[in-house]
Amino acid sequence: MMAESGESVNKGSVTDNVLWKLQERVKELTALHQAANILQVDKQKAETALQKIVDLLPPAWQYPEITVARITFGRLMVVTPYFAPGHSSQTASFKTTSGREGCIEVRYLEARPKSDEGPFLIEERSLINSLAQLVQTYLDRRIYRLALKKANQRLEKQVRKRTRQLQKANESLKIEIAERRRAERKIRSYKEDLQSLISELARTEERERRTIAEDLHDHLGQALAVLQMKVLDLHGEAIFYGLEARVDELTKLLKKIIHYTRNLTAEICPPVLYELGLSPGLEWLAERFFEKHSLRVTIKEEGQSVKLPDEILSVFFKAIRELLTNVVKHADSGTATIHLKWNPTSLALRVSDSGRGFSQFSIKKRLIRENCFGIFNIKERVRFLGGQMSVDSNPGQGTVVRLIVPIQGKGNTHGI
């Protein structure tokens, strides 16, 4: 009986260890998600955004009570309260395209047991590197946006100046035209660079999501499944030692953890989407919206489906999820329809509902309004892929959103 009791204690330790690892991964994922949300807000000072980021760091590390952090960028420095020289530190440097360097640093104020990198976990190294990349992309975006603003200001000033000179000589007009063309080329170049940065940020986020989801599924999910099987093996023996209730409690807890882990993996990066393709992924998404929001989604397809590149697959899936979320939030409709049309050189999508709708003027406001980032993000990513997006709606007549993206070269596209 003593041996059996010792084995039960060991099983409890394994469960505690798995739960601790799950909590650490959730903390890291939460910090990464919150950081991405903070850096999406453009109308805030860089110092404010970086201060918010640095405040997220201590809770994401395994010893938050002795953790302090600092972010430096050029002359700018933001720190957490009580920042001071520590016993050990973990850093990640970054460098913007303009050449300015920065660094994220996390310190432990007291000694802690040795782990993968000093007292730090290997997952914490991945987290701080990902945060450094997000901050670098955010700062590059601010630099390009400022350059674009200055270019526009210079252009407006030049236009006013040259307009006055139009009355004096035709030669001044020729000079103005040449200068304006050069300025427009610069603006187009800035816009292209900005779109590339937005696309790269989205790809980076998608890669991180897939990596985290794969880690959850391959490591944590399998460990939990094995642990559940071993706990179930103990159930018959536990009756003879009066431990049946404790084993049942462990079994219920493991089921909840496994269910939560699977749901979290699916929300981060649905495996069915990348393993089976867009159509099965949409069937899964429709089931999720019905379970969570009672929204009944009908899926229609035309043409022969093909395997899509991951970037197009991700754009379409996220767009559909965002549009269905808008139906739930704004349409006041219990149904929605997804219509896919597979053309030889393009893929067309139509998402429609029969809800309250809105005016054409409201459509334009929604597409440019800052707090409608989801629709704006869809439009920009579709345009970056060479596609188009349109929104049709009228009050009381529902809403129809159409997307079309080329999937093979620059062939003709056919909408629906």
C-alpha positions in Angstrom: 0.0 0.0 0.0 2.9 2.4 0.7 4.2 1.8 -2.9 0.9 2.5 -4.4 0.5 5.7 -2.4 3.9 6.9 -3.6 2.9 6.3 -7.2 -0.2 8.4 -6.8 1.9 11.3 -5.4 4.2 11.0 -8.5 1.1 11.1 -10.8 -0.1 14.3 -9.0 3.4 15.8 -9.5 3.2 15.1 -13.2 -0.3 16.7 -13.4 1.0 19.8 -11.5 3.9 20.1 -13.9 1.7 19.8 -16.9 -0.7 22.4 -15.5 2.3 24.7 -14.7 3.6 24.4 -18.2 0.2 25.1 -19.7 -0.2 28.2 -17.5 3.2 29.5 -18.6 2.4 29.0 -22.3 -1.0 30.8 -21.8 0.8 33.7 -20.1 3.3 33.9 -23.0 0.6 33.7 -25.6 -1.5 36.3 -23.7 1.5 38.7 -23.6 2.1 38.2 -27.4 -1.6 38.8 -28.2 -1.9 41.9 -26.0 1.3 43.3 -27.5 0.0 42.8 -31.0 -3.2 44.6 -30.1 -1.3 47.5 -28.5 0.9 48.0 -31.5 -2.1 48.0 -33.9 -3.2 51.4 -32.4 -1.6 54.0 -34.6 -2.8 57.2 -32.8 -0.5 57.0 -29.8 3.0 58.1 -29.0 5.8 55.6 -29.5 6.8 56.1 -25.8 3.2 55.3 -24.7 3.1 52.1 -26.8 6.5 50.9 -25.6 5.6 51.6 -22.0 2.5 49.4 -22.3 4.6 46.7 -23.9 7.2 46.8 -21.1 4.5 46.6 -18.5 3.3 43.3 -20.1 6.7 41.6 -19.6 7.0 40.7 -15.9 3.7 38.8 -15.7 4.7 36.8 -18.8 7.9 35.4 -17.2 7.9 32.5 -14.7 8.9 34.6 -11.7 6.9 37.9 -12.1 7.4 38.9 -8.4 11.2 39.5 -9.0 11.0 40.5 -12.6 11.7 43.9 -14.0 12.0 45.0 -17.7 13.3 47.8 -19.9 13.0 48.8 -23.6 15.5 51.1 -25.2 15.3 52.7 -28.6 17.9 55.3 -29.4 17.6 57.9 -26.6 14.1 56.6 -25.6 13.9 54.3 -22.6 10.9 52.9 -20.8 11.1 50.7 -17.7 8.9 48.9 -15.2 8.7 50.1 -11.6 11.7 49.3 -9.4 13.9 48.6 -12.3 17.5 48.1 -11.0 20.6 46.0 -11.6 19.6 42.3 -11.3 21.1 38.9 -10.8 20.5 37.7 -14.4 19.0 39.1 -17.5 17.6 38.1 -20.9 17.8 40.5 -23.9 16.7 40.7 -27.5 18.0 43.4 -29.8 16.3 44.9 -32.9 17.2 47.4 -35.6 14.9 49.4 -37.7 15.4 49.9 -41.5 16.6 53.4 -40.7 19.5 52.0 -38.8 18.4 52.9 -35.3 19.0 50.2 -32.7 16.9 49.1 -29.7 16.8 46.4 -27.1 14.3 44.6 -24.9 15.7 43.4 -21.5 14.1 41.3 -18.8 15.9 41.0 -15.4 15.5 38.8 -12.3 16.4 40.8 -9.2 17.2 37.6 -7.3 18.9 34.3 -8.1 16.7 31.5 -9.5 17.4 27.8 -10.4 19.2 27.2 -13.7 17.0 26.3 -16.7 17.4 26.4 -20.5 19.1 29.8 -20.7 20.4 30.7 -17.2 17.3 30.8 -15.1 15.1 31.5 -18.2 13.0 29.1 -20.2 13.6 28.5 -23.9 9.9 29.5 -24.5 10.8 32.9 -22.9 13.6 33.3 -25.4 11.1 32.7 -28.2 8.7 35.2 -26.6 11.2 38.0 -26.2 12.5 37.5 -29.8 8.9 37.6 -31.1 8.2 40.8 -29.1 11.4 42.4 -30.4 10.3 41.6 -34.0 6.8 43.1 -33.3 8.3 46.2 -31.8 10.7 46.6 -34.8 7.9 46.2 -37.3 5.8 48.8 -35.3 8.6 51.3 -35.2 9.3 50.8 -39.0 5.7 51.4 -39.7 5.7 54.7 -37.7 8.9 55.8 -39.5 7.4 55.2 -42.9 4.1 56.8 -41.9 6.0 59.9 -40.7 8.0 60.0 -43.9 4.8 59.7 -45.9 3.2 62.6 -44.0 6.2 64.8 -44.5 6.2 63.9 -48.2 2.6 64.9 -48.4 3.3 68.2 -46.6 6.2 69.0 -48.9 4.0 68.2 -51.9 1.2 70.5 -50.7 3.7 73.3 -50.1 5.2 72.8 -53.5 1.8 72.8 -55.2 0.8 76.1 -53.5 4.1 77.7 -54.5 4.0 76.5 -58.1 0.4 77.6 -58.5 1.4 81.2 -58.0 4.1 80.8 -60.5 1.7 79.5 -63.2 0.7 83.1 -63.9 4.3 84.1 -64.7 5.6 81.6 -67.2 4.8 78.3 -68.9 8.3 77.1 -68.0 7.4 77.2 -64.3 4.5 74.9 -65.1 6.8 72.4 -66.7 9.1 72.4 -63.7 6.1 71.9 -61.4 4.8 69.0 -63.4 8.2 67.3 -63.3 8.6 67.8 -59.6 5.1 66.7 -58.9 5.7 63.5 -60.8 8.8 62.8 -58.8 7.0 63.4 -55.6 4.1 61.1 -56.6 6.6 58.4 -57.4 8.0 58.7 -53.9 4.6 58.6 -52.4 3.8 55.4 -54.4 7.1 53.9 -53.2 6.2 54.8 -49.6 2.8 53.3 -49.9 4.2 50.1 -51.4 6.7 49.8 -48.6 3.9 50.4 -46.0 1.8 47.7 -47.6 4.7 45.3 -47.6 5.3 46.0 -43.9 1.6 45.4 -43.1 1.7 42.1 -45.0 5.0 41.0 -43.3 3.5 41.8 -39.9 0.5 39.6 -40.8 2.7 36.8 -42.0 4.8 37.0 -38.9 1.7 36.8 -36.7 0.4 33.8 -38.7 3.7 32.0 -38.4 3.8 32.6 -34.7 0.2 31.4 -34.3 1.0 28.2 -36.2 4.1 27.5 -34.2 2.3 28.0 -30.9 -0.6 25.9 -32.1 1.7 23.1 -33.2 3.6 23.2 -29.9 0.3 23.0 -28.0 -1.0 20.1 -30.1 2.3 18.1 -30.5 3.7 18.4 -27.0 1.1 19.5 -24.5 -1.9 17.8 -26.1 -0.1 14.4 -26.4 1.3 14.7 -22.9 -2.2 15.3 -21.5 -3.6 12.4 -23.5 -1.0 10.0 -22.2 -1.6 11.3 -18.7 -5.3 10.8 -19.0 -4.8 7.2 -20.1 -2.5 6.5 -17.1 -5.0 8.0 -14.7 -7.8 5.9 -16.2 -5.6 2.8 -15.6 -5.5 3.7 -11.9 -9.3 3.9 -11.6 -9.8 0.1 -11.0 -7.1 -0.1 -8.5 -8.1 3.1 -6.7 -11.4 1.5 -5.5 -9.5 -1.0 -3.3 -7.5 1.8 -1.6 -10.3 4.3 -1.1 -8.9 6.7 -3.7 -11.7 6.4 -6.3 -13.0 9.9 -5.6 -9.6 11.5 -6.0 -8.9 9.6 -9.3 -12.4 10.7 -10.6 -11.5 14.3 -9.7 -8.2 14.1 -11.6 -10.0 12.5 -14.6 -12.6 15.4 -14.7 -9.8 18.0 -14.4 -7.8 16.4 -17.2 -10.8 16.3 -19.5 -11.4 20.0 -18.9 -7.7 20.8 -19.6 -7.7 18.7 -22.8 -10.9 20.3 -23.9 -9.5 23.8 -23.2 -6.2 23.0 -24.9 -8.0 21.7 -28.1 -10.2 24.8 -28.2 -7.2 27.1 -27.7 -5.3 25.3 -30.5 -8.2 25.6 -32.8 -8.7 29.3 -32.1 -5.1 30.1 -32.6 -4.7 28.2 -35.9 -7.4 25.7 -37.0 -5.6 22.5 -38.0 -8.4 21.5 -40.3 -7.8 24.6 -42.4 -4.2 23.8 -43.3 -4.5 20.1 -43.4 -7.7 19.7 -45.4 -8.1 23.1 -47.1 -10.5 26.0 -47.3 -13.8 24.1 -47.7 -13.5 21.8 -44.7 -12.1 24.8 -42.7 -15.3 26.8 -43.5 -17.5 23.9 -42.4 -15.6 23.9 -39.1 -16.0 27.6 -38.8 -19.7 27.5 -39.5 -20.2 24.9 -36.8 -18.2 27.1 -34.3 -20.4 30.1 -35.0 -23.5 28.1 -34.6 -22.3 26.7 -31.3 -21.1 30.0 -29.9 -23.5 32.5 -31.4 -26.5 30.5 -32.8 -25.6 31.9 -36.3 -26.7 29.5 -39.0 -24.2 29.7 -41.8 -24.9 28.2 -45.3 -21.9 27.4 -47.5 -22.2 27.2 -51.3 -19.5 26.4 -53.8 -19.1 26.6 -57.5 -16.2 25.2 -59.7 -13.3 22.8 -58.9 -11.4 23.6 -55.7 -7.6 23.7 -55.7 -4.9 23.8 -53.1 -4.3 27.5 -52.1 -1.0 29.0 -51.0 -0.9 29.5 -47.3 -1.0 33.3 -47.6 -4.2 33.3 -49.7 -5.7 30.6 -47.5 -5.1 32.7 -44.4 -6.4 35.9 -45.9 -9.7 34.3 -47.0 -10.3 32.4 -43.7 -9.6 35.4 -41.6 -11.7 37.6 -43.8 -14.7 35.2 -43.5 -14.3 34.9 -39.8 -14.2 38.7 -39.5 -17.2 39.2 -41.7 -19.2 36.5 -39.8 -18.3 38.3 -36.5 -19.6 41.5 -38.0 -22.9 39.7 -38.8 -23.2 38.6 -35.2 -22.3 42.1 -33.8 -24.2 44.4 -36.2 -26.5 42.6 -38.6 -29.2 41.4 -36.1 -29.6 38.3 -38.4 -29.6 34.7 -37.4 -28.4 33.5 -40.8 -25.5 34.2 -43.2 -24.4 32.7 -46.5 -20.9 32.0 -47.8 -20.6 31.6 -51.5 -17.3 30.5 -53.0 -16.6 30.4 -56.8 -13.5 28.7 -58.0 -12.4 30.1 -61.3 -9.3 28.8 -63.3 -7.2 31.9 -62.3 -9.1 33.4 -59.3 -11.1 32.7 -56.3 -14.2 34.8 -55.6 -16.1 35.0 -52.3 -19.4 36.5 -51.3 -20.6 36.8 -47.7 -24.2 37.9 -47.3 -26.8 38.3 -44.7 -30.4 39.5 -44.5 -29.9 41.8 -41.5 -30.5 45.5 -40.9 -27.8 46.7 -43.4 -26.6 50.3 -43.6 -26.3 53.2 -46.0 -23.6 53.7 -48.7 -22.3 56.7 -46.8 -21.9 54.5 -43.7 -20.0 51.9 -45.8 -17.3 54.5 -46.6 -17.1 55.6 -43.0 -16.8 52.0 -41.8 -13.9 51.3 -44.3 -11.9 54.3 -43.2 -12.8 54.6 -39.5 -10.0 53.8 -37.1 -12.0 51.4 -34.9 -13.0 49.3 -37.9 -9.5 47.9 -38.2 -10.8 44.4 -39.2 -12.4 45.5 -42.4 -9.6 47.8 -43.2 -7.0 45.0 -42.6 -9.0 42.7 -44.9 -9.1 45.3 -47.7 -5.4 46.1 -47.5 -4.3 42.4 -47.5 -6.6 41.6 -50.4 -5.3 44.5 -52.4 -1.7 43.5 -51.6 -2.5 40.1 -53.1 -3.7 41.8 -56.3 -7.4 41.4 -55.5 -10.4 43.6 -54.8 -13.0 44.0 -52.1 -16.5 45.7 -52.3 -19.3 46.2 -49.9 -23.0 46.6 -50.9 -25.7 47.4 -48.4 -28.9 49.4 -47.8 -30.8 49.9 -44.6 -33.2 47.0 -44.0 -31.9 45.0 -47.0 -28.9 43.2 -45.6 -25.2 43.4 -46.5 -23.1 41.7 -49.2 -19.3 41.7 -49.1 -17.4 40.5 -52.2 -13.7 39.5 -52.4 -11.8 38.3 -55.4 -8.1 37.3 -55.5 -6.0 35.9 -58.3 -4.6 32.4 -57.5 -2.6 31.8 -60.7 -0.6 34.6 -62.2 -2.4 37.7 -63.4 -5.2 36.1 -65.3 -8.7 37.5 -65.7 -10.9 37.3 -62.6 -14.6 36.5 -62.5 -16.7 37.8 -59.6 -19.9 36.5 -58.1 
